[in-house]
Amino acid sequence: MIGEIAKAHGKSPAQVMLRWHLQQGRSVIPKSTKPARIAKKFDVFDFELTDQQLAAIDALDTGKRGGPEPEAITLEAGRPIPEA
């Protein structure tokens, strides 16, 4: 879904999600240490998501966690913590 919307706009999925947040009136603080990625993430002001695209992204939230609880991810529990 996000990938299809990104392709339609010629943007990355990350750019679509940043744009979604902005159009919802949320503050967004993208994270990266690479200058090229930082610049790419700022390139979200030359397109807008349609009402249908906004609704499609909104519909992805089922209200249920899709992965483990954050406190369950520990080295002691046997699940590796990925490097950031």
C-alpha positions in Angstrom: 0.0 0.0 0.0 2.6 2.6 1.1 4.9 1.4 -1.7 2.1 1.8 -4.3 1.4 5.4 -3.1 5.1 6.2 -3.1 5.5 4.9 -6.7 2.5 7.0 -7.8 4.2 10.1 -6.5 7.8 9.2 -7.5 8.8 9.2 -3.8 10.1 6.7 -1.3 7.8 5.1 1.3 9.6 7.1 4.0 8.8 10.3 2.2 5.1 9.3 1.9 4.9 8.6 5.6 6.5 11.9 6.4 4.1 13.6 4.1 1.2 11.7 5.7 2.2 13.0 9.2 2.5 16.6 7.9 -0.9 16.5 6.2 -2.4 15.2 9.5 -1.0 18.2 11.2 1.6 16.3 13.2 5.2 17.4 13.9 7.7 15.2 12.3 11.4 14.7 13.3 13.0 12.4 10.8 16.1 10.6 12.0 19.3 10.0 10.0 23.0 10.5 10.2 23.6 10.5 6.5 23.4 14.0 4.8 21.9 12.5 1.6 19.1 10.8 3.5 18.4 13.9 5.5 18.1 15.9 2.3 15.8 13.3 0.8 13.5 13.3 3.8 13.1 17.1 3.5 11.9 16.6 -0.1 8.2 16.2 0.9 6.8 19.6 0.1 6.4 19.2 -3.7 3.5 16.7 -3.5 0.3 16.1 -1.6 -1.5 12.8 -0.8 -5.1 12.6 -1.9 -7.9 12.2 0.5 -8.2 8.5 -0.7 -4.5 7.9 0.0 -4.7 9.5 3.4 -7.7 7.3 4.2 -5.9 4.2 3.0 -2.9 4.9 5.2 -5.2 5.7 8.2 -6.9 2.3 7.6 -3.6 0.5 8.2 -3.9 1.2 11.9 -5.8 -1.7 13.4 -5.1 -0.6 17.0 -3.2 -3.9 17.6 0.5 -4.3 18.0 2.0 -6.2 15.1 5.2 -7.3 16.9 6.4 -8.1 20.4 6.0 -5.7 23.3 9.1 -3.5 23.5 10.0 -4.6 27.0 10.1 -8.2 25.8 13.0 -7.5 23.4 16.1 -8.1 25.5 19.3 -10.0 25.2 18.4 -12.1 28.2 15.2 -13.2 26.5 17.2 -14.5 23.6 16.0 -12.1 21.0 18.8 -10.0 19.5 18.4 -6.2 19.6 19.2 -4.9 16.1 21.7 -2.1 15.8 20.2 1.3 15.1 
